Amino acid sequence: MIRNQWYAVLSSREVRADAPVGVTRLSRKLVLWRDEHNQICCIADKCCHRGASLACGKIADHHVQCPFHGFEYDCSGRVVKIPANGRSNSVPGNFKVDSFLAREAHGLIWIWYGDPVEPLPEIPFFEELDGFSYGEFHENWNVHYTRAIENQLDVVHLPFVHRTTIGRGNKCLVNGPVVRWEKNRMTYYVKNTLDDGGRPQKAAEIQDYEKLYSLQMQMPNIWQNRVSAKLRIMAAFAPVDEENTMIYLRFCQKIVSVPVLKQIMNGLGNLANRVVLHQDRRVVLTQLPKKSELMMGENLVAGDAPIIEYRRRREAMKKEAETSAGKKTAESGDAR
């Protein structure tokens, strides 16, 4: 994973105030809940006493209570109550677990993966989607999150994987595509056509590319398909571990606003999303290795430009984070 980034990891509706929820994200077992201010708490899911899962416990006085011996933890991961020691005795400072900075925004739960920094960067999202109604579902894929993301950047596979849905028409000739970056947001413009025997256009040869169909990837793990001004498909690729990804997929629309009809349309959109996603899943789960890297012995083609650009940017962001961490370590050593 790229350090020092906000990662979308859960849907807001999955985290409640009356019960803890245990998940594996970012290769860590975590427990999340809401405190008395409805703020998201996120700590390691392992009691510092005897190692039991805190997610199997309950919420007591807005703290998560271990099911084994009743130890209570606050949002900082500190034990605030040990029943066996009596309520009048203080808790030693070493009774604590790791805590993780978590925020709720845009109907998602985000975790800061990296070093504490001030001020924290803004949570990355496609802000225009905040006014859209949406239907959402999620499912686990047995691949690294990079593979799941790259599937959405792949404009070459459409007439083959999705020949009965979004790839109808056999437009297998890939012109460009044109890729543009704005900070860590990639927009890629698609011009797939029927193969008439000619050569595909290079990206630099495509005029008025801004008028073409476009999609966006916001680093590190959210994506949107800009179907039209009032219809979008959005996805968050939550890293579970090195071999699993939880995909949160949304059908977003501004076409229908009447409550009941809106819900019906969002539900139907969800069904269509599921069909298309499962067409992808059938193939992506067969890819080896399960994790992609910048250089991995593949023979790529010009149409793979969005994938190549994504890998390059991801590698650059990883190196930048590593360099920053190295500088902080050196400065800390100098201070000592």
C-alpha positions in Angstrom: 0.0 0.0 0.0 1.0 3.6 -0.5 1.7 5.2 2.9 0.4 8.6 4.0 -2.9 8.3 2.2 -6.6 8.2 3.1 -8.1 4.8 2.1 -11.9 4.2 1.7 -12.4 1.0 3.6 -16.1 0.6 4.6 -19.5 1.9 3.9 -20.8 4.2 6.5 -23.9 2.0 7.1 -21.7 -0.8 8.2 -20.5 0.9 11.4 -23.0 1.3 14.2 -23.2 2.9 17.6 -24.7 -0.1 19.4 -22.2 -2.9 18.4 -18.6 -3.1 17.3 -17.7 -4.3 13.8 -14.6 -6.4 13.1 -12.9 -6.3 9.7 -9.6 -6.9 8.1 -8.3 -3.9 6.2 -4.9 -2.8 5.1 -3.7 -6.2 6.3 -4.7 -5.4 9.9 -7.5 -6.8 12.0 -9.5 -3.8 13.1 -12.6 -3.1 15.2 -14.7 0.0 14.6 -17.6 1.6 16.4 -19.2 5.0 16.9 -18.6 7.1 20.1 -21.1 9.3 21.9 -20.5 12.0 19.3 -21.2 9.6 16.4 -17.5 9.8 15.5 -15.8 6.7 14.1 -13.4 4.9 16.4 -10.9 2.4 15.0 -8.4 0.3 17.0 -6.6 -3.0 16.7 -8.9 -6.0 17.1 -6.8 -7.8 19.8 -7.2 -7.3 23.5 -3.9 -6.4 25.1 -4.7 -8.6 28.1 -5.2 -12.1 26.7 -5.5 -11.5 22.9 -9.3 -12.0 22.5 -11.1 -10.3 19.6 -12.7 -7.1 20.7 -15.1 -7.3 17.8 -16.8 -10.2 19.6 -17.6 -7.9 22.5 -20.1 -5.1 23.0 -20.3 -1.3 23.4 -20.4 -0.2 27.0 -20.4 3.5 27.9 -19.4 4.3 24.3 -16.3 2.1 24.7 -15.7 -1.3 23.2 -15.7 -4.0 25.9 -13.7 -7.1 25.6 -15.9 -10.2 25.8 -13.4 -12.2 27.8 -12.7 -10.1 30.9 -14.6 -6.9 30.4 -11.7 -4.6 29.6 -13.0 -1.4 28.1 -11.2 0.6 25.3 -11.6 4.2 24.2 -11.0 5.6 20.7 -7.3 6.1 21.4 -6.9 2.3 22.0 -6.3 2.9 25.7 -7.9 0.7 28.4 -10.1 2.8 30.6 -11.6 0.1 32.8 -10.4 -3.2 34.2 -13.3 -4.7 36.2 -11.1 -7.1 38.1 -9.1 -4.3 39.6 -12.1 -2.3 40.7 -13.4 1.0 39.4 -11.5 3.1 41.8 -8.0 1.9 40.6 -6.2 3.6 37.7 -5.2 1.7 34.6 -1.5 1.4 33.9 -0.3 3.2 30.8 0.9 0.0 29.0 -2.7 -1.3 28.8 -3.4 -0.1 25.2 -3.5 -1.2 21.6 -2.8 0.5 18.3 -5.4 3.1 17.2 -6.0 4.3 13.7 -7.3 7.7 12.5 -10.7 7.2 10.9 -13.2 9.7 9.4 -16.6 9.5 7.9 -17.2 11.3 4.6 -19.3 10.8 1.4 -21.1 7.8 2.9 -17.7 6.0 3.4 -15.4 5.3 6.3 -11.8 6.3 5.6 -8.6 5.3 7.4 -5.4 7.3 7.4 -2.6 4.8 6.5 0.7 6.3 7.5 2.5 8.7 9.7 0.7 11.4 11.7 1.0 14.7 9.9 -0.4 18.2 10.5 -2.4 19.3 8.8 -3.9 16.1 7.4 -4.7 16.1 3.7 -8.3 16.4 2.6 -10.1 13.1 2.0 -10.0 12.5 -1.8 -13.3 12.1 -3.5 -15.3 13.0 -6.6 -17.0 16.0 -4.9 -19.7 16.3 -7.6 -21.2 12.9 -6.6 -22.3 14.3 -3.2 -25.5 15.5 -4.8 -26.3 12.1 -6.4 -28.7 9.5 -5.1 -27.1 6.0 -5.1 -27.6 2.3 -4.6 -24.6 0.4 -3.2 -23.5 -3.2 -2.7 -20.1 -4.8 -1.9 -18.3 -8.1 -2.4 -14.9 -9.6 -1.8 -12.5 -10.4 -4.6 -9.6 -12.8 -4.1 -7.1 -10.5 -5.6 -4.8 -7.6 -4.5 -6.6 -4.2 -4.7 -4.2 -3.2 -7.6 -5.6 -5.9 -9.8 -9.2 -4.9 -9.1 -8.4 -1.3 -9.8 -6.6 -2.1 -13.1 -9.6 -3.9 -14.3 -11.5 -0.6 -14.3 -8.6 1.1 -16.1 -8.6 -1.6 -18.9 -10.3 -0.2 -22.0 -9.1 -3.1 -24.2 -11.2 -5.8 -22.6 -14.7 -4.4 -23.2 -15.8 -6.2 -26.4 -14.5 -9.5 -25.0 -15.5 -9.7 -21.3 -18.6 -7.5 -21.7 -19.8 -8.5 -25.2 -23.4 -8.9 -24.0 -23.5 -5.7 -21.9 -21.4 -2.6 -22.0 -19.1 -4.0 -24.7 -21.7 -4.7 -27.3 -20.8 -3.6 -30.8 -17.4 -5.3 -31.1 -15.5 -1.9 -30.9 -12.2 -3.7 -30.4 -9.9 -1.0 -32.1 -8.5 1.1 -29.3 -7.5 4.7 -30.3 -5.2 6.4 -27.7 -6.5 6.4 -25.0 -5.7 9.9 -23.8 -4.6 10.1 -20.2 -4.4 13.3 -18.2 -3.4 13.9 -14.5 -4.5 16.6 -12.1 -2.5 16.0 -9.0 -3.3 12.4 -8.1 -6.5 12.2 -10.2 -6.3 10.5 -13.5 -8.9 11.1 -16.3 -8.7 8.9 -19.3 -10.6 9.4 -22.5 -11.9 6.5 -24.5 -12.3 6.2 -28.3 -12.9 2.6 -29.1 -14.1 1.9 -32.7 -14.8 -0.9 -35.1 -11.7 -2.3 -36.8 -11.9 -1.0 -40.4 -8.4 -2.2 -41.3 -6.7 1.0 -40.4 -4.2 1.6 -37.6 -5.4 3.0 -34.3 -4.8 6.7 -33.6 -2.1 7.6 -31.1 -3.1 9.7 -28.2 -1.5 12.8 -29.6 -3.4 12.4 -32.8 -6.9 12.5 -31.2 -8.5 16.0 -31.4 -11.1 17.4 -29.0 -10.5 14.4 -26.7 -12.3 16.3 -23.9 -15.5 15.6 -25.7 -15.0 11.8 -25.5 -16.3 9.3 -23.0 -14.2 9.6 -19.9 -13.5 7.8 -16.6 -11.4 8.8 -13.6 -9.1 7.2 -11.0 -8.5 9.1 -7.8 -5.5 7.7 -6.0 -5.2 5.6 -4.0 -8.4 3.6 -4.3 -11.6 5.2 -5.7 -12.8 5.3 -9.3 -15.7 6.6 -11.3 -17.3 6.0 -14.7 -18.7 9.3 -16.0 -21.5 7.8 -18.0 -23.3 11.2 -18.3 -23.9 14.4 -16.4 -26.6 12.7 -14.3 -25.4 9.1 -14.2 -22.2 7.8 -12.7 -20.8 4.5 -11.5 -18.4 4.8 -8.5 -16.3 2.2 -6.8 -14.0 2.0 -3.8 -11.4 -0.8 -3.7 -10.8 -1.4 0.0 -7.5 -3.3 0.6 -8.2 -6.3 2.8 -4.8 -8.0 2.7 -2.3 -9.0 0.0 -4.7 -11.3 -1.7 -8.2 -9.8 -1.1 -10.1 -6.7 -1.9 -13.6 -5.6 -0.8 -15.2 -3.7 -3.7 -17.9 -1.1 -2.9 -19.8 -0.3 -6.0 -22.4 2.4 -6.4 -24.9 3.3 -9.1 -25.2 7.1 -8.8 -27.9 9.1 -10.5 -29.7 12.5 -10.6 -32.3 11.4 -13.2 -35.1 10.4 -10.7 -35.6 12.3 -7.4 -39.1 11.0 -6.3 -38.4 8.9 -3.2 -39.9 5.6 -4.1 -39.1 5.8 -7.8 -35.5 6.8 -6.9 -35.1 3.7 -4.8 -36.4 1.5 -7.6 -34.1 3.0 -10.1 -31.1 2.7 -7.8 -32.0 -0.9 -7.1 -32.2 -1.7 -10.8 -28.9 0.1 -11.4 -27.4 -2.1 -8.7 -28.5 -5.2 -10.5 -27.0 -4.0 -13.7 -23.7 -3.2 -11.9 -23.6 -6.6 -10.4 -24.0 -8.3 -13.8 -21.1 -6.3 -15.3 -18.9 -6.7 -12.2 -19.4 -10.5 -12.2 -18.4 -10.6 -15.9 -15.1 -8.9 -14.8 -14.7 -11.1 -11.8 -14.8 -14.4 -13.8 -11.6 -13.3 -15.6 -9.7 -11.1 -13.1 -9.7 -13.8 -10.4 -7.6 -16.0 -12.8 -4.9 -13.4 -13.2 -1.4 -14.2 -11.9 0.2 -12.9 -9.8 -2.6 -11.6 -7.7 -0.8 -8.3 -7.2 0.4 -6.0 -10.0 3.7 -4.1 -10.0 5.3 -1.5 -12.3 7.5 -4.1 -14.0 6.2 -7.7 -14.0 7.1 -9.3 -17.3 3.9 -8.5 -19.2 3.7 -7.6 -22.9 1.5 -4.5 -22.8 -0.1 -2.6 -25.7 -0.8 1.0 -26.4 -4.3 0.7 -25.3 -3.0 -0.2 -21.8 -1.9 3.4 -21.2 -4.2 4.0 -18.2 -2.8 0.9 -16.5 0.7 1.9 -17.2 0.1 5.4 -15.9 -1.5 4.1 -12.8 1.4 1.8 -12.1 3.9 4.6 -12.6 2.0 7.0 -10.4 1.6 4.4 -7.7 5.3 3.6 -7.7 6.2 7.3 -7.5 3.8 7.9 -4.6 5.3 4.9 -2.8 8.8 6.1 -3.2 7.9 9.6 -2.2 6.3 8.3 1.1 9.4 6.1 1.7 11.7 9.0 1.2 9.6 11.2 3.6 9.7 8.5 6.2 13.5 8.1 5.8 14.0 11.9 6.3 11.9 11.8 9.5 13.9 8.9 10.8 17.1 10.7 10.1 15.9 14.0 11.7 14.7 12.0 14.8 18.2 10.5 15.1 19.9 13.9 14.7 17.6 15.3 17.5 18.7 12.6 19.8 
